[in-house]
Amino acid sequence: SFFFFFNDTATTEIYTRSIVGSVRCVQETGINAEYMGLIIMLSLTTKQSEKLELYSLLRKNVEETSGPQMWAPIDIPVKHFQDLRDSLLQIAMFRNDMASMENLIGSAKTYISMWNAISQSFTFGKERGSIDVKFIWYDSYTREKKVTTSPVTERLATLYNLAVMHSQIGANLAMSVEDKFKEAADSFLKAAWIFEKIKLETGNLKTPDFGIDFSEQNLLMCTYIMKAQAQYCAFEKVKRKKPDGYQLLSKLAMQASVLYGKAYSIASTPPVCKSADPKNFIAILQFNEYTFIAQAYNWMSLYWEKFAEDKGEGMGNALVNIRKACEYLNILRNMEKQLSPAVMTIYKDLITHYCDKRNYLEGQNNKIYHETVPAKPEEIECQSFGSPISIETELSKPFEGQEVFAKLVPPAVMVLEEEYKTEIASIMSLGYQKVQECDHKEREFLASHNLPSCLHAVSGEQVLPEDLWEKVKLCKEKGGVKSLEQMINGVNGLSENNTGLIEMLRKQLREEEEEDASMRTNYGPAWNRLPSANLTPQMKKQLDYFTEKLNQGKKTDVATQEKLNIKKEYLNMLESDKQGLSAGIPKSQRAQGELSPSAARLTELLKALSDMKKESEGLAERMMKTLESDSVTNAMCQIHQKIKDKKAVFEELKEKYVKIMQEMDTKAKEREKIWAQVAEAMVQFDQEKSSMMQDTARIQYFNSIDEACNAFNEIHMGLQQGGHFHSQLGGLLQKQLQSINDFVMSRTMEKNDLVNQLSGQNFGQLGNQQPRVPQGPGSQYQAVESQYYGAPQQRPYQQPPPQYPQGQYGQGYPAPRGPPQYQQPGQYSDPYAQQYPQQRAGPTQPRPPPGYPQYPGYRPYQKQPKQIIIV
């Protein structure tokens, strides 16, 4: 709803009442004696809310899910956050207090900035680990109570009130006796930007009705009103600084009229018109529209009147414009019942002035100018003052404790991140596959022509060719043969860790089933909970799937190791330096000389192919670096908060990867064109070669070096893929470990509750048998977790959806790269951990005590986060 402010040329200050609130009329003296202006300025009403204890809810959630140590750094910021919200509930009290309103605007911006961080770090709702809170806001039009659990409402309502405060600041500045029109216009344009932002965000929401305030019609109407009032401020600024700028003033007034007209059209249609009093609010919009258009024609009349005084012609145009102004003002005569008496008094003075002016000009024309008056005036162009002013940076200023909030990511957001990375992994897998297929075709093509060895052989030089040495040097830069052996050890270690982890998980499920069966035997029918054996099949099935993938990976690892053993004799050649390899070249049987034209052409084409291959590999590496630097948490939070559409966000984020894939396709086509040119050049080269003495030994020597380089690169890439596959599988097993630990723990608590109930009813004795507490993570479950579980028969464990490693590693296709798992001290090292660092590093893992399996995710139990993920 709106407050109405009147600006006129009256000599007294008048107070009246409207249906919404007080209406203030403030004195203003016009600069130009020929002009009398009237504007009814609209200032919105804030939304009201109820007090909400967010501090206690946030503290309870963090301490239960992440532990007190995570709460300590954010305790003071969250207290400040609570104080800010409490202060913003008092906005309505300071509507006319400019200093307090400015302070509240700063508080609202800080609150929104903090709320953005909090809403990205917590899940709101009734699910386990979420914050169960109801946000209550009242519609400013209908005063209807709106209750929701969506944090989006809190943010949008605060944004709405921020726009309202800017509009109230603008209204107060515009109505002040000082020249504050520039500052007032900026306030209105900031409010317009906020309304546009809210409209954009609410348009993407799939949420229940938020009320009239957040309807598309109301937000668009408010935007037009704020722009119109900013236009009025520009109009007044020009009128005071340049009172003879008649044409500019006319254009500014016409633009204000257009904006008020658009607002009036929206206000006249449901649902806005049903919420606002048509006798006041809608009438005032129409009043402003006609008043401004009348002023536009009045200023154009003044322009032509001045022109006639200077040039002796133009009085006809002056007359037609003032007549048009009076025509629009006459329309308002019928609105006397819809507008307050104070407004109508000012209106009557205004139309009297315009009519007097019209009569004066007609007299002047009849006495002096004798011009024919046109049937209608020329159309007046619009002159827009400015665009909405963005305050985006002010809504995202850093605050104390922000870095801690950044480490708290809701599980739902983590799931979205995993889903996104899964889709990216499929794109990357396809990209690597294309590069490998193109490399394989190129090797086969060159081998069919015995290139580049035959080309090197005819040179007659006793120095290793530069292009061949470049291939050898690249192998050395990757670590040489020793690095391959280290990578094999690393891959085998990862594989063994995953094997041990799967065995441990199977053992946990087996022991849980055996213990449940033992309890059922001891207590008989009184043991009335679901058997564990009925709850574990899905988890076992997933472990079977992981085992199958692990075995496929092991087969590929064995094949890669066998290839290394077979090619080791060739690979050892790569340990020599350039001088050593050059010394091993068999002496040429022909004199050393310049290359023939065909040989030179082939050399040039092979150099181009080598460059193309490097560029293709560079694109693959660029895709990997893009993934490593791709921070998508904020985007996923916006999806989680239903601010943006999931499909649209995913498509936007994937666009950069799709572009790289398109570049890969382009490079592959360019390489195929060069292959055709090589085939043509080989025809002439074969003819020349047939007349030369063949250096078979040299050809074989160069072939062996080239084959060694190709074998090294193939094995190196295979081991890289193997390491990333086992690392990704290890990450999924860690998640499965947490899931199974939660399952076993919930069953243990359920068992203990049931044992206590049965013991109190003397249903039997367990003898010396003690309840088994599962070993490893989560072994000291705190009592506070009991609130998430109901009675023993009402809390069946729900298995989360399975997560599978991506790619087809083990079936001839590359697996997507992922961060390697943490390794235990004293075991193997990850030779490519530096090249592909872990994206979300965690604490250093201690060595497990004797008797525990050596798996990479082991950590002695501390209070573990259940729903808040530390990143």
Secondary structure, 3 states (H helix, E strand, C coil): CEEEEEEECCCCCEEEECCCCEEEEEECCCCCCCCCCCEEEEEECCCEECCCCHHHHHHHHHHHHCCHHHHHHHHHHHHHHHHHHHHHCCHHHHCCCHHHHHHHHHHHHHHHHHHHHHHHHCCECCCCCCECCCEEEECCCCCCEEEECCHHHHHHHHHHHHHHHHHHHHHHHHHCCCCCHHHHHHHHHHHHHHHHHHHHHHHCCCCCCCCHHHCHHHHHHHHHHHHHHHHHHHHHHHHHHCCCCHHHHHHHHHHHHHHHHHHHHHHCCCCHHHHCCHHHHHHHHHHHHHHHHHHHHHHHHHHHHHHHHHHCCCHHHHHHHHHHHHHHHHHHHHHCCCCCHHHHHHHHHHHHHHHHHHHHHHHHHHHHHCCCCCCCCCCCCCCCCCCCCCCCHHHHCCCCCHHHHCCEECHHHHHHHHHHHHHHHHHHHHHHHHHHHHHHHHHHHHHHCCCCHHHHHCCCCCCCCHHHHHHHHHHHHCCHHHHHHHHHHHHHHHHHHHHHHHHHHHHHHHHHHHHHHHHHHHHHHHCCCCCHHHHCHHHHHHHHHHHHHHHHHHHHHHHHHHHHHHHHHHHHHHHCCHHHHHHCCCCCCCCCCCCCHHHHHHHHHHHHHHHHHHHHHHHHHHHHHHHHCCCCHHHHHHHHCCCCCHHHHHHHHHHHHHHHHHHHHHHHHHHHHHHHHHHHHHHHHHHHHHCCCCCHHHHHHHHHHHHHHHHHHHHHHHHHHHHHHHHHHHHHHHHHHHHHHHHHHHHHHHHHHHHHHHHHCCCCCCCCCCCCCCCCCCCCCCHHHHHHCCCHHHCCCCCCCCCCCCCCCCCCCCCCCCCCCCCCCCCCCCCCCCCCCCCCCCCCCCCCCCCCCCCCCCCCCCCCCCCCEEC
